Amino acid sequence: MKAISYSRYGGPEVLEYGDRPDPKLGPDSVLVEVRAAGVNPVDRKAREGYLDPVLDAVFPVIPGWDVAGVVVRPGAGVVEYAAGDEVIGYVREDVLSRGTFAEYVAAPVRTLARKPTALTWEEAAGLPLTGLTAYQVLHRLLRVRRGDTVLVHAAAGGVGSIAVQLARHLGARVIGTARESAHDFARSLGGEPVTYGEGLAERVRGLAPEGVDAAFDTVGGETLKVSAQLLAPDGRLASIADADVVSYGGHYWFVRPDAEDLTRLAELAEQGAIRVPVAETFPLERTADAHRRNEEGGTLGKIVVTVDRDT
């Protein structure tokens, strides 16, 4: 099969397009014909070696954790899916080895859900990692409920844009930080945008004088510190960017594959409660360019790699 892989840590230049062996299919996995794969900031961290302290890398590594595709065949122990089923997945294992930037991936059933028919392949591929991150933080850590005021940082980003929509669906009021040029986009998702940077605390207090009930940090550092200062007396704090959140009485979270959570997200997308804006797409052979574009930042929506089945 054709795939993207790297044999050493480094920048986008280490990514190579070429032939790799077809993945072996374990009893609890399904072989998925990849139609599209989402690009995420964590792909850079993995590629550059930042995850090496916690995840072994079996070189050459095929990167990528997000996927949308069609089941080719199920493993011997799989009853949940059959050939021809359309699926999405956050195909993360506890080793860097066989990722989703390829024509095929062997995906454990615990990482999969059925693809929402309302989404294109590209939109569906952009949902799993960002969607699960937002869903798990809002439900498990922040326990957002109707009537809450929630502060979401980087509200126009991948995780933030989904978090805004999910929090609104839960009945919360959402204040979202974003650069000035992204304010209209944040409003279209249901958020009340404020510009990040110096003076952020005063701008948020102008909208929520009594503090926010929950703050979702996706940036870390000074942003985390400001978030803690903006909490109401019983406010909850969570971060996916800075483990120092625990020193402020909050929680740190690294998204985990969860078929039940992903199925619920797919249902919400099917109902139109959440949407996945796609900013740009790149063919599989240009995955290095997709990584570069993702690292530049500033896109309103997901960057997605597509697999042309006619080549």
C-alpha positions as CSV (number, residue, x, y, z in Angstrom):
1,M,0.0,0.0,0.0
2,K,1.0,3.7,-0.4
3,A,1.6,5.5,2.9
4,I,3.4,8.3,4.6
5,S,6.2,7.3,7.0
6,Y,9.2,8.6,8.8
7,S,12.3,6.7,10.0
8,R,13.6,9.4,12.4
9,Y,12.3,12.2,14.4
10,G,12.3,15.7,12.8
11,G,10.4,18.3,10.8
12,P,8.0,17.7,7.9
13,E,11.0,16.9,5.7
14,V,11.3,13.5,7.4
15,L,7.9,12.4,6.0
16,E,8.3,10.1,3.0
17,Y,5.6,8.9,0.5
18,G,6.0,5.4,-0.8
19,D,5.2,1.7,-0.4
20,R,4.7,0.1,3.0
21,P,3.6,-3.4,3.8
22,D,-0.2,-3.9,4.2
23,P,-1.1,-3.9,7.9
24,K,-1.7,-7.2,9.7
25,L,-5.2,-7.6,11.0
26,G,-5.6,-8.6,14.6
27,P,-8.7,-10.4,15.9
28,D,-10.1,-7.3,17.6
29,S,-9.5,-4.9,14.7
30,V,-11.0,-4.1,11.3
31,L,-9.1,-3.3,8.1
32,V,-10.2,0.1,7.0
33,E,-9.8,1.5,3.5
34,V,-8.9,5.1,4.3
35,R,-10.8,7.9,2.5
36,A,-9.5,10.8,4.6
37,A,-7.3,11.5,7.6
38,G,-7.4,14.5,9.9
39,V,-4.2,16.5,10.7
40,N,-3.8,17.5,14.3
41,P,-1.1,19.5,16.3
42,V,-0.2,16.3,18.1
43,D,1.1,14.9,14.8
44,R,3.9,17.3,15.0
45,K,4.7,16.5,18.6
46,A,4.8,12.8,17.7
47,R,6.9,13.4,14.6
48,E,9.4,15.6,16.4
49,G,9.8,13.1,19.3
50,Y,8.0,15.0,22.1
51,L,6.0,11.9,22.9
52,D,9.0,9.7,23.1
53,P,9.0,9.6,26.9
54,V,5.5,8.0,26.9
55,L,5.1,6.2,23.6
56,D,7.6,3.8,22.0
57,A,8.2,4.5,18.3
58,V,8.6,1.5,15.9
59,F,10.3,2.9,12.9
60,P,9.4,3.5,10.2
61,V,6.3,5.1,11.8
62,I,3.2,5.8,9.8
63,P,1.7,8.9,11.5
64,G,-1.9,10.0,12.0
65,W,-4.6,9.1,14.4
66,D,-7.8,10.4,12.8
67,V,-9.5,8.5,10.0
68,A,-12.7,8.1,8.0
69,G,-13.1,5.2,5.7
70,V,-14.7,1.9,4.7
71,V,-14.3,-1.5,6.4
72,V,-12.7,-3.9,4.1
73,R,-12.9,-6.9,6.4
74,P,-13.3,-7.5,10.2
75,G,-10.9,-9.4,12.4
76,A,-11.8,-12.9,13.6
77,G,-13.2,-11.6,16.9
78,V,-15.2,-8.6,15.5
79,V,-19.0,-8.7,15.3
80,E,-19.6,-4.9,15.5
81,Y,-18.7,-4.2,11.8
82,A,-18.9,-5.8,8.4
83,A,-17.3,-5.2,5.1
84,G,-18.7,-2.1,3.5
85,D,-19.5,-0.3,6.8
86,E,-18.5,3.4,6.8
87,V,-16.6,4.3,10.0
88,I,-14.7,7.0,11.7
89,G,-12.0,6.5,14.3
90,Y,-9.4,8.0,16.7
91,V,-7.0,5.2,16.0
92,R,-4.5,5.7,18.8
93,E,-2.5,2.9,20.3
94,D,0.1,3.1,23.0
95,V,2.9,2.9,20.4
96,L,3.7,5.0,17.4
97,S,3.7,2.6,14.5
98,R,0.8,2.1,12.1
99,G,-1.1,5.3,11.7
100,T,-3.8,6.7,9.4
101,F,-1.9,8.5,6.7
102,A,-2.0,5.5,4.5
103,E,-4.3,3.7,2.0
104,Y,-5.2,1.2,4.8
105,V,-5.1,1.0,8.5
106,A,-5.9,-1.8,11.0
107,A,-8.2,-0.1,13.5
108,P,-9.1,-1.7,16.9
109,V,-12.9,-1.7,17.3
110,R,-12.5,0.3,20.6
111,T,-11.4,3.3,18.5
112,L,-14.2,3.3,16.0
113,A,-17.8,4.5,15.4
114,R,-20.1,4.6,12.4
115,K,-19.6,7.6,10.1
116,P,-22.3,10.2,10.3
117,T,-24.0,10.2,6.9
118,A,-24.5,14.0,7.2
119,L,-20.7,14.6,7.0
120,T,-18.5,14.3,4.0
121,W,-15.4,12.1,4.2
122,E,-13.3,15.1,4.9
123,E,-15.5,16.5,7.6
124,A,-15.9,13.1,9.2
125,A,-12.1,12.7,9.3
126,G,-11.7,15.9,11.2
127,L,-14.1,14.9,14.0
128,P,-12.6,12.1,16.2
129,L,-9.6,13.6,18.0
130,T,-10.9,17.1,18.4
131,G,-14.4,16.0,19.1
132,L,-13.5,13.4,21.7
133,T,-11.1,15.9,23.4
134,A,-13.9,18.5,23.7
135,Y,-16.5,16.0,24.6
136,Q,-14.5,14.2,27.3
137,V,-13.3,17.5,29.0
138,L,-16.7,19.1,29.0
139,H,-18.5,16.0,30.3
140,R,-16.0,14.2,32.5
141,L,-13.9,17.0,34.0
142,L,-15.9,20.3,33.7
143,R,-19.3,18.7,34.1
144,V,-20.9,21.5,32.1
145,R,-24.6,21.9,32.5
146,R,-27.4,24.2,31.4
147,G,-27.0,27.7,32.7
148,D,-23.2,27.6,33.1
149,T,-21.0,30.2,31.7
150,V,-18.0,28.5,30.1
151,L,-14.7,30.1,29.0
152,V,-13.2,28.3,26.0
153,H,-9.8,29.3,24.8
154,A,-8.8,29.2,21.1
155,A,-12.5,29.0,20.2
156,A,-11.8,29.1,16.5
157,G,-9.3,26.2,16.7
158,G,-9.9,22.5,16.2
159,V,-10.7,21.5,19.7
160,G,-12.1,24.9,20.7
161,S,-14.6,25.1,17.9
162,I,-16.1,21.8,18.8
163,A,-16.1,22.7,22.5
164,V,-18.0,25.8,21.8
165,Q,-20.7,23.9,19.9
166,L,-20.9,21.1,22.5
167,A,-21.2,23.5,25.4
168,R,-23.9,25.4,23.6
169,H,-25.7,22.1,23.0
170,L,-25.5,21.4,26.7
171,G,-27.3,24.8,27.4
172,A,-24.3,26.8,28.5
173,R,-23.3,30.3,27.7
174,V,-19.9,30.3,26.0
175,I,-17.2,33.0,26.0
176,G,-14.5,32.1,23.5
177,T,-11.1,33.7,23.0
178,A,-10.0,34.2,19.4
179,R,-8.0,36.6,17.3
180,E,-10.0,39.5,16.0
181,S,-10.3,38.1,12.4
182,A,-11.8,34.9,13.8
183,H,-14.6,36.6,15.8
184,D,-17.3,36.1,13.2
185,F,-16.4,32.5,12.9
186,A,-16.6,32.0,16.7
187,R,-20.0,33.8,16.7
188,S,-21.2,31.4,14.0
189,L,-20.5,28.5,16.4
190,G,-22.5,30.1,19.2
191,G,-19.7,31.7,21.2
192,E,-19.3,35.3,22.5
193,P,-15.8,36.1,21.2
194,V,-13.1,38.1,23.1
195,T,-9.6,38.9,21.8
196,Y,-6.9,37.0,23.6
197,G,-3.7,38.7,24.8
198,E,-3.0,41.6,27.2
199,G,-6.2,42.7,29.0
200,L,-8.0,39.4,28.5
201,A,-9.0,39.1,32.1
202,E,-10.7,42.5,32.1
203,R,-12.5,41.7,28.8
204,V,-13.9,38.4,30.2
205,R,-14.9,40.1,33.5
206,G,-16.8,42.6,31.4
207,L,-18.9,39.8,30.1
208,A,-19.0,37.7,33.3
209,P,-18.5,40.0,36.3
210,E,-19.1,37.1,38.8
211,G,-16.6,34.8,37.1
212,V,-17.0,31.7,34.9
213,D,-18.4,28.4,36.0
214,A,-15.9,26.4,33.9
215,A,-12.7,27.2,31.9
216,F,-11.3,25.0,29.2
217,D,-7.6,25.8,28.6
218,T,-6.1,24.8,25.2
219,V,-3.1,27.1,25.3
220,G,-1.3,26.8,28.7
221,G,1.1,29.2,30.4
222,E,-0.2,32.6,31.1
223,T,-3.5,31.7,29.6
224,L,-3.9,29.0,32.2
225,K,-3.0,31.4,35.0
226,V,-5.6,33.9,33.8
227,S,-8.2,31.2,33.5
228,A,-7.8,30.3,37.1
229,Q,-8.2,33.9,38.1
230,L,-11.5,34.2,36.2
231,L,-13.2,31.3,37.9
232,A,-16.3,31.8,40.0
233,P,-16.0,30.5,43.6
234,D,-17.1,27.0,42.7
235,G,-15.6,27.1,39.2
236,R,-14.0,24.2,37.4
237,L,-10.8,24.3,35.4
238,A,-9.3,21.8,32.9
239,S,-6.4,22.0,30.5
240,I,-5.2,19.9,27.6
241,A,-2.1,22.0,27.1
242,D,-0.4,22.5,30.5
243,A,-0.1,19.9,33.3
244,D,0.5,22.7,35.8
245,V,-3.3,23.0,35.8
246,V,-3.3,20.7,38.9
247,S,-1.5,23.4,40.9
248,Y,-4.6,25.6,40.3
249,G,-6.9,22.9,41.5
250,G,-7.9,21.8,38.0
251,H,-7.5,18.7,35.9
252,Y,-5.2,17.8,33.0
253,W,-6.5,15.6,30.2
254,F,-5.1,13.6,27.3
255,V,-7.9,12.4,25.0
256,R,-8.5,8.6,25.0
257,P,-10.2,6.5,22.3
258,D,-13.7,5.6,23.4
259,A,-16.2,4.0,21.0
260,E,-19.2,5.1,23.1
261,D,-18.2,8.7,23.2
262,L,-17.3,8.8,19.5
263,T,-20.7,7.3,18.7
264,R,-22.4,10.0,20.7
265,L,-20.4,12.6,18.8
266,A,-21.4,11.0,15.5
267,E,-25.1,11.2,16.5
268,L,-24.7,14.9,17.4
269,A,-23.1,15.6,14.0
270,E,-25.9,13.6,12.3
271,Q,-28.5,15.8,14.2
272,G,-26.7,19.0,13.1
273,A,-25.8,19.9,16.7
274,I,-22.1,20.1,15.7
275,R,-20.3,20.7,12.4
276,V,-16.7,20.3,11.4
277,P,-15.5,23.1,9.1
278,V,-12.7,22.0,6.8
279,A,-10.2,24.7,5.9
280,E,-8.0,22.8,3.4
281,T,-7.4,19.4,2.0
282,F,-4.2,17.8,0.7
283,P,-3.7,14.5,-1.2
284,L,-1.8,11.8,0.7
285,E,1.4,12.3,-1.2
286,R,1.4,15.9,0.0
287,T,1.0,15.1,3.7
288,A,4.3,17.0,4.5
289,D,2.7,20.1,3.1
290,A,-0.4,19.5,5.2
291,H,1.8,19.2,8.3
292,R,3.5,22.5,7.4
293,R,0.2,24.3,6.9
294,N,-1.1,23.0,10.2
295,E,2.0,24.2,12.0
296,E,1.6,27.7,10.5
297,G,-1.8,28.0,12.3
298,G,-4.5,30.5,11.6
299,T,-6.8,28.3,9.7
300,L,-10.6,28.4,10.5
301,G,-11.3,24.7,10.4
302,K,-9.5,21.4,10.0
303,I,-6.7,20.4,7.6
304,V,-7.4,17.0,6.1
305,V,-5.4,14.5,4.0
306,T,-7.4,12.7,1.4
307,V,-6.7,9.3,-0.4
308,D,-7.6,9.2,-4.1
309,R,-8.9,5.6,-4.7
310,D,-8.4,6.0,-8.4
311,T,-4.6,6.2,-8.2
